[in-house]
Amino acid sequence: MTDRNKKILFKTGNRLPVKRPIYGVALLVEYGKNKGASVDRLLEDTRIEPDGLNDPDKLITTDQELTVIRNLVRLVPDPGIGLELSRNATVSANAHITIPAMFCDTFQAAIRLMFKYIEISLSYFQYTLSVENNLAFLKMKELFDYGELQRVIFELELSAIYSISKNILGEPIVLKKIDIAYPRPRYAPFYQEMFSCPISYGADGHAMIFDSRLLSKQLPQANALVRNAYEKECRRVLARIRGQGTTVEKISHELLIQGKNIPSFQKLAGRLNISPRTLRRHLTAEKTSYKSLINSFLKEKAVKLLDDTDYSLEKIAEELGYSSASNFCHAFKNWTGQTPSGYREKKKDPA
């Protein structure tokens, strides 16, 4: 049977919000701290102050959260860290949508509610829920290329779904199968221990597959009054998130998710739903330009790749969208006054 034979029940949007709650970062930092990493090192290059981790109303950018994940992976290089991290603490990190979902009438209603407010969750994926015969398929699709963090972010997401489902249902969700688009990792037994179901690696896409009858299962804590009370908070947080972000933050966000495919000024304006003239005026008011923002974005990305990977200069040039390593080297020297190779050597031997 093909996807055309499946009935799609719900589907989430394909855009990440510019801002997101700080709950995810607080979870990452707490985990890293318990593993011996310092808070300052975990928050390095994020412009997030430690005191902000306890502020429930604080919003951060996607790039800030990705930087914390990158710092955590560097400081706590455990295999399967994404699975381990989410196993016990994901529900509290996604409390905004998990709590009201727990009080829905059925599992399907809970999924619908979580999809409705997915922008206030910690998700980096687009979801599709479909049914075919007696099976339900929850498909996951990355919203952009997360580079070297791709697998860690997927594992964070996968284990988060599993943990949240367990809390909503009041018992572990029984899975028929999990499809994973990545190759089998050396810590595959950890997957088996956690999910207790057949796992297909190297699949065409990511999916969790379960008995479709589970969708109509009555939830143990169903309570319309309590659900409505908590959903009211979801609406408040969603409205606040959608209204956040300066023009510079919105453009930086677009550059992040577009990766090497940097949009033209006209296309960018279209993605922000404003005219090029209005966008130019906003940038002037914020005392910057699109060219300046592109250069800052490319410089920061280049420095991260030079610091955190052993990529060749040709590979880094490709990641940044340059046609050759020489073009990248020329641009890097204009930004920093030194060549990429010189920068790397200096980092290795500061003296």
N, C-alpha and C positions, 0 to 999 in steps of 0.2 A: 504493500500500500504506500502511496506517496503522500506528501504533505497536503496535496489538494483534497485528499479524502478525510483529512482531519478537520474537525469543527473548532474554530478558534473562539474561545470564550472571552478572554481579556488580553489586552496588549498594552504595555506601558509606552511612554514617549521615548524619543531617541535623543533627548538633549539633557546634559548635566546642568544643574543650576550653578550660577556663578558663585553663590555662597552656600555653605552647608553647616549644620550644627557642629560644635566642637566635641561632641560625645565620642566620636571615633578616635580623635587624637588623644583625648584623655585616657581612653582604653589602651591605646598603643603605648603611651608613655608609662602608664602604670605597669603594664606587662614588662616593658624594657627595664624599668626601675627594679622590679622584682628579680630580674635576671642579672642585675649588677651594673647596668648602664646608668650614667648620670642623666638627670633631667635636662641639664644644660646641653649635653651632647645630643640628646634625642631631639631637642628643639632647635638645634643649630641651623642657621640660615632660613628660619621660618618667620622671624619677627613676632613670634608668639611668646608672651611672658608667662612664666610658670603660674602666676596668680590667676591667669585667664582660664586655666584648666578647670577651675572650680566654678566658673560663671556659666550657669545653664542657658543664658541668653546670648552668649558669645557666638558669633558666626565667623567662619574662616573660609578661605578660598580652597578650591580643589588642589591647586599647586602646593599650598601650605601642607595639606594633609599628605599628599604624595611625597613631599620632602621628609616628613616624619616617618613614613613607611620606609623610605630609602635609608634614612639614618638608622632605623631599627634593624633592618636587614644587615646593614654593615656592622653594627655594634653587637648584635645577637645573631650570629650566622648559624642558626639551627635549621636543619632540613625539615620541611613541613611546618614551618613557623606559622603560616597562615591558618592551617588546620588547628594547630595547638592553641593559638591565641584566641580564636573565636569559640572554641568548644565550650568554655564556661562563662564567658562574659558578654556575648553578643546581644543578648536580650536587653540588658540594661543600656547598652550603647544605642540600640534601636527602639528605645522605650516609647518614643512618640507614636510610632505606628503599631508596635507589638501589643501594648496594653489595650487600646480600643479593639484590636482584632481579636483578642482573647474573649471578649464579651459579645461577639457576633453569634448568630444562630447556628451557622454551619461553617465548615472549613472553606467552602467555596466563597461564602460571603466574607470571610476573613481575608482571603486572598484578594478579593475585589477591593476591599477597603485599603489594604496595603499597597496595591497597585495605584489606587487613586491618589495616595499621598507619598508616593515613592520619592519625590523630590526632597522630602525632609528626612529620608532614611540615609544610610551610609552607602547606598548602592552605586556601583559604577557600571551597571549593566542594563540592557533593555530586556524585558521579560515578555514571553508569550505563553499563555496557558491554553492548551488545546486538548481535545479528547478524540479518541479513535477506538471504536468498539468498547472494550472494557478497560482501556488504559488512558491515563491522563499524562500529558507531556508538559513539563515546565521547562521551557527553553531559555537559555541565557546567552546574550550576545554582547560582547564588549562594545562600549560606546566610543572608544578610540584606542589607539595603540599605546599601551602603558610601558613599552620598551622592556627593560630588564626586570620590571616589577610585574610583568604580565601574569606569571603563574602565581605569585604570592597574592595578588589582588583577587584572582579567581578563587584561590583556596580560602581566603577570608570570606568571600561571598558565599561559596558553596556551604561551608560549615555554618555560616550565619543563617542561611535558609533552613538548614537541618535543625539547628538549635531553636530557632523561632517557631518552627512547625511543632516541635516537641512541646513547647510551652503552650501553644494555642490548643493542640489536641489533648493535652494532658497525659501524653504518652509518646514514645518515639514513633516517628512516621516510618511505616514499613515500605521500603522502596523495592520495586521490581528490578531496577537497573539504573546505573548512572553512566551517561555518555560524557567523555572528556576528550576534547579536541587535541590535547597535548600528548606527547609520548609518555609511556609508563615511567614514573620516577623511581629512583632507587629506594625510596621510602614508601613504596606502594602498599606494604602491609599495614601502614598507618591508616591509609584510606579504608582498607578492608575492616580493620578494627573499629573504625569510627562509624561506617555506614552499613556494614553487615549485608551487603548485596553484591551481585555481579557488577563489575566495572569494566567498561569498554574504553580503552585508551586509543588515541589516534582516530577518533570518530570525526564525522563531518562537522559537528558542533557540540556545544555543551547542553545537556538536558538531564533532568531528574524525572524518572518514570515511575508511576505508582498506579494502584487500582483506582479507576475513576469513581467507584462507589464511595471512596473516602471523601469526595467533594461534598456529598450530601450528609456526611456524618454530623450529628448534633454535637455542639461543643459543650463541655461540662459546665462552663461558667457563663453561658448565654444570659445576657441581661441588657435589654434595649436602653433602659434609663442610664445605666453606667456607661454603656458604649457611647451614647449620645454625648454624655458629659465629657468623656475623653476625646471624642472626635471633634468637639468644639475647639479643644486645644490644638488639634492637628490643623484645623482651618486657620487658626491664628498664626501658627508657626509658618505655614505655607505662604500666607499672604505676606508675612514679614520677609521671608526668603526671596520671594519674587520681586519685592520692591527694593532689594539691596543691590549694591554694586555701583561704583563710579564708572564713567566711560572707560577709563584706563583699565580698571579691573575686568570689565566686560570684554575688552579687546584682548587683554592678556589671557583670559579664559578661552577665547576663541582660538588664539594662536596655540595654546596648549593642546586643545582637542584636535586641531587640524594637523599638528605635527609638522612634517616636512612640506606639506601642501599649503603653504601660506597663501591665503586668499588675497585677491586684488582689493584695493580700497573700495571699489564699487560693490564687489561681492560681499565684503565684510559689512558694509552698510546695510545690504539686503538681509544678511543674517541677523543683524541687530534691529531690523524693522524700522530703520530711519533712512532719510535721504543722505547721500554723500555730503551735501552742503551742510545739513544739520550736524552730521558726525564731525565734520571739519571744525565747525564752530564750537562743539563741545570739547574737542581736543585743544583748541586754542585757549578756551577758558581754563582748562586744566594744565596749560603751559607745556604742552608736548605735541608730538606729531606721530603719525603712523610709522614713518620711517624710523624714528627714534625708538619706538616701542618694539619694532621688529628687531632692530639691532640689539636692544637690551635682552630680548627673549632669546635670540640666537647665542649671544655671549654667555648668558646664564646656562643654557643647555649645553654649550660646548664645554664650559668649565666643569659641569657635573659629569659629563661623559669622560673627560680627561681625568677627573679625580676618582670616579667610582668604577670605571671599566678599564679593561686592557685593550679596548678597540684600537685598531690601526687608524692612522689619520685618514686613510681612504674610507674606512667604515664610518668614522665620525662625520666626514664631509657628506657622505650619503645620507646619514641620519638627519643632518641639518638641511638637506636639500640642495647642496652645492654640486656642481657638475664635475668638480675635480678637487683633489686634495690641495693643489696649489692655490685655487681660488679660496678655499677655506682658510689656508695658512695666511694668505694676504689679508683677509677680513679679520682674523684673530689678532694679527699684529696691529692692525688699525685700532682695534678695541682695547688692547692691553699693553701695546708697546713691546711685546715679545712673541716669539713663535710658539706654536703649540708644543713642539718638542722641548723648547727651552723652558716652558711653563712646567711641563711634567718633570723635567730634570731638577728644577728648583724645588718642586714639592717633595721629591724623593730625598733631596740633600739640601735642606734649608741653609746650611752653613756655606 
